């Protein structure tokens, strides 16, 4: 670890997000296809704007407020989890600075799309005076735990799809149930491997570095650096108690998110009858749809929400569209006013921050 938050081989660290261009282009094409589908459905069905407006006119503000509170609590949980992962290299991290960085970081994602993802690890590395690569690895580890957790919950819900409110044929139910079982098993295996990586980092590092010996020297050096940075980020899992806490915090995080969706379902009349398993299914689709985040607009998660509500639950397109916007506003946009106030208080300038050499937009 370098003192003063200096960043060794920062060019190597920043090339990782640049290589996501191909994936983002593919996601963009999928989003365009989904938008075309939405436009086609709107034209075919004769989109009723009065029904769309009724989604907001008939909201239960009590349930809506509860949903917003639960979402804001998730940022508190993320700060607690990051504090746990930071302790091996910074024994006494400042929790309030972590919470501040978390809120500002997620605000950057809403305003600038995925280019803002690196704002949070950059702010934490600067404020806690640790290497940026270590926090980049921590961010990556957090994303892996989140992905595996939602995959487990999503898979579990799909295996119980016959007990949900979905309106599907027997064949489709069997396909989704089988897919859910496979997803759950895959997530459990990957989670187990991740724990092994944390408990036996030296062994895993030696094996991976040896396997990378077949690469040309230039690429071998770069990839080896990324492997070491990632394993340093998993250092918080080298103790059994840390593993338990990390899994527990992640589980609590997603419980809050599922509870938020349940509150949103209760807030509008046409989804009032949906239950926990239904919420898990919707959360699963929305989590994967939110992988594509258009600055200030969202995009992927709204399309995913409309698709799952109309195709699986047979909810009218107008009502599903209204709920999709409501979910996006509550789960993403609600934190923006707080994030802007904190950024103003801290004297942060967004353009200067995103143009920092350690954080290049995608």
Buried (B, 14 or more C-beta within 10 A) or exposed (E): EEEEBEBEBBEBBBEBBEEEEEEBEEBBEBBEEBEEEBEEBBEEEEBBEEBBEBBEEEBBEEBBEBBBEBBBBBBBBBBBBBBBBBBBBBEEBBEEBBBBBBBBBBBBBBBBBBBBBBBBBBBBBBBBEBBBBBBBBBBBBBEBBBBBBBBBBBBBBBBBBEEBBBEBEEEBBEBBBEBBBEBBEBBBEBBEEBBBBBBEBEEBBEEBBEEBEEEEEEEBEBBBBBBBBBBBBBBBBBEEEBBEBBBEBBBBBBBBBBBBBBBBBBBBEBBEEBEBBBBBBBBBBBBBBBBBBEBEEBBBBBBBBBBBBBBBBEBBBBBBBBBBBBBBBBBBBBBBEBBBEBBEEEEBEBEEBBEEEBBBBB
